[in-house]
């Protein structure tokens, strides 16, 4: 047997002595509530449960407290993650609560420690069985191979903790969970900031319950995280129209990178500086993390940024040497380096509270991926909010600090048929009117300044309601005039004061130079938008809404015929959809949208709890 077959995948990491440990950790109120809720679930008979907290609110602090309580009561714990940074952090957190953790990863082997931290890749490694030649064997069951996880007897463990548990639906994780839950008394705790996956695979496939959950908006409103401001930068020539969607539901990585690099050297140069130039101008020396669309894009963007005066940018990619990576991050945290460029290496297990700007040059359709990125900037500066009792006090302290908000810069172009995630999507909540969100995003794209998306959405809502009020008053005035004219003839008997004649955009609407055109209003009405709302849009806003509604699929597809004209497909009664299918109304396109809706409905039944 070769040595590397036994030692598996990874290389040695930082020494345990180098891992920082926080002493005298005091749990915040929601962290204490989380811990209590977790043990309540376990005490009720639940074997697998989930903790959901936004990035920057101390998920690892909570599971450290869980480790402390479990270990002090005689239990043995294994912490599972998929990145070396997360493993090292877990060792540091265990140390903080008084337990020296063993490290099972690559060339490192744990012994009999009460807390063990390991990577999922390592535990899924295999070696040849030394007890047989591949025939029946008690040691390997006749497989001829032994999983590394089998070094550990599941009946010696009382708790398995999975960090970044949104990955736990993968086969490699399930295999580890299955091994340790052979012991019915071994509990499983998953910890994540982003439980919703782009591929729609529900977390309930792994976890029986969600013990405690707090979303990003709540954490900001409660003053635990910095508020977010958003700005969009248009990249000339950038189009995502031809970029494919990969199996997981997000845009193809290689396709997005090609779009940002262009087809010629000239296009590449222009698009690199269409990102670098505005970023340097907006950042004004502030600490910034820039997510590039790929490795080549990251390297070239770093070179472009360093061409500007007084800018220091460094790049970290997957192949960056561990020691070099640590040195680069240290320089960034000490502000020797201003801009840190990478692909996805900073989405998990990276803490840099001094980061004020998150720049996104890799558009995504994944809410989870987007949340992970902007979470790099929402942490408050150390000590700003701790010890303050009320949300008002914490928000005031953040506003008065050297980091009053996190700025998110999205570099955008023509998104085509794709629905690209922005801060408006992750902060707006379920009850936000879709057209208010689209109008807010469009306004922010046209604006030259950073916008508070929550406030902007509220302003769009108020403006829409005011437009609708004025339109209704004008409609009632027209109806009153028509009613008086009919009364003069004395021909009619019953008059519907709220009915009147249908709105005709070619008769009743005279757009100003910046308002939606008559053609836009007519088409919006066919898609179900009220005339009051449609005539209140600017031309650019109307265009954005039309594009969004035309590209809607599945349950959001708009019906353009019949008694339910303008309604979403998902709002139609089942009998009407059956009638459409039986008569082949709407042809192949309608049949495809019904099929997509049915697939979505089936998938949504598997989404987290």
ZIUR-V409688 format. One record per backbone hydrogen bond with DSSP energy under -0.5 kcal/mol. NH is the residue of the N-H (numbers start at 0). CO is the residue of the C=O. Records with the same first field share a line. If there is no record, write none. Layout:
BEGIN
NH: CO  CO
END
This chain:
BEGIN
4: 1
5: 1  2
6: 2
7: 3
17: 14
18: 15
19: 17
22: 20
26: 24
31: 27
32: 28
33: 29
34: 30
35: 31
36: 32
37: 33
38: 34
39: 35
40: 36
41: 37
42: 38
43: 39
44: 41
45: 40
48: 187
49: 208
50: 189
51: 211
52: 50  191
56: 53
61: 57
62: 58
63: 59
64: 60
65: 61
66: 62
67: 63
68: 64
69: 65
70: 66
71: 67
72: 68
73: 70
74: 69
76: 113
77: 158
78: 115
79: 160
80: 117
86: 82
87: 83
88: 84
89: 85
90: 86
91: 87
92: 88
93: 89
94: 90
95: 91
96: 92  93
97: 94
98: 93
100: 98
101: 114
103: 101  116
104: 102  107
107: 104
115: 76
116: 101
117: 78
118: 103
119: 80
122: 118
123: 119
124: 121
126: 145
128: 143
131: 128
140: 136
142: 139
145: 126
147: 124
148: 122
149: 146
150: 147
151: 148
153: 151
155: 152
156: 153
157: 75
158: 75
159: 186
160: 77
161: 188
162: 79  160
163: 190
164: 190
166: 163
167: 164
169: 166
173: 169
174: 170
175: 171
176: 172
177: 173
178: 174
179: 175
180: 176
181: 178
182: 179
183: 181
185: 182
186: 157  184
187: 46
188: 159
189: 48
190: 161
191: 50
196: 194
199: 196
201: 199
204: 201
205: 202
206: 202
207: 47
208: 47
210: 49  208
211: 49
213: 51
218: 214
219: 215
220: 216
221: 217
222: 219
223: 218
224: 218
225: 377
226: 403
228: 405
229: 450
230: 407
231: 443
232: 409
234: 411
235: 233
237: 234
239: 413
242: 239
245: 243  249
248: 245
251: 243
255: 251
256: 252
257: 253
258: 254
259: 255
260: 256
261: 257
267: 263
268: 264
269: 265
270: 266
271: 267
272: 268
273: 269
274: 270  271
275: 271
276: 272
278: 274
279: 275
280: 276
281: 277
282: 278
283: 279
285: 282
287: 337
288: 356
289: 339
290: 288  358
291: 289  341
297: 293
298: 294
299: 295
300: 296
301: 297
302: 298
303: 299
304: 300
305: 301
306: 303
307: 304
310: 307
312: 310
313: 338
315: 340
319: 316
324: 320
325: 321
326: 322
327: 323
328: 324
329: 325
330: 326
331: 327
332: 328
333: 329
334: 331
335: 330
336: 330
337: 311
338: 311
339: 287
340: 313  338
341: 289
342: 315
346: 343
351: 349
354: 351
355: 286
356: 286
357: 406
358: 288  356
359: 408
360: 290  358
366: 364
369: 365
370: 366
371: 367
372: 368
373: 369
374: 370
375: 372
376: 373
377: 373
383: 380
387: 384
393: 389
394: 390
395: 391
396: 392
397: 393
398: 394
399: 395
400: 396  397
405: 226
406: 355
407: 228  405
408: 357  406
409: 230  407
410: 359  408
411: 232  409
413: 237
414: 412
417: 414
419: 417
420: 363
424: 421
425: 421
426: 422
427: 423
431: 428
435: 432
436: 432
437: 433
438: 434
439: 435
440: 436
441: 437
442: 438
443: 439
444: 440
445: 441
446: 442
450: 229
452: 450
455: 451
456: 452
457: 453
458: 454
459: 455
460: 456
461: 457
462: 458
463: 459
464: 460
465: 461
466: 462
467: 463
468: 464
469: 465
470: 466
471: 467
472: 468
473: 469
474: 470
475: 471
476: 472
477: 473
478: 474
479: 475
480: 476
481: 477
482: 478
483: 479
484: 480
485: 481
486: 482
487: 483
488: 484
489: 485
490: 485
496: 494
498: 495
499: 495
504: 502
506: 503
507: 503
510: 508
514: 511
515: 536
520: 516
521: 517
522: 518
523: 519
524: 520
525: 521
526: 522
527: 524
528: 523
533: 529
534: 530
535: 532
536: 533
538: 513
541: 537
542: 538
543: 539
544: 540
545: 541
546: 542
547: 543
548: 544
549: 545
550: 546
551: 548
555: 552
556: 553
558: 566
564: 561
565: 558
566: 563
568: 556
569: 554
570: 567
571: 568
575: 572
576: 572
577: 573
578: 574
579: 575
580: 576
581: 577
582: 578
583: 579
584: 579
586: 583
589: 585
590: 586
591: 587
592: 588
593: 589
594: 590
595: 591
596: 592
597: 593
598: 594
599: 595
600: 596
601: 597
602: 598
603: 599
604: 600
605: 602
606: 603
END
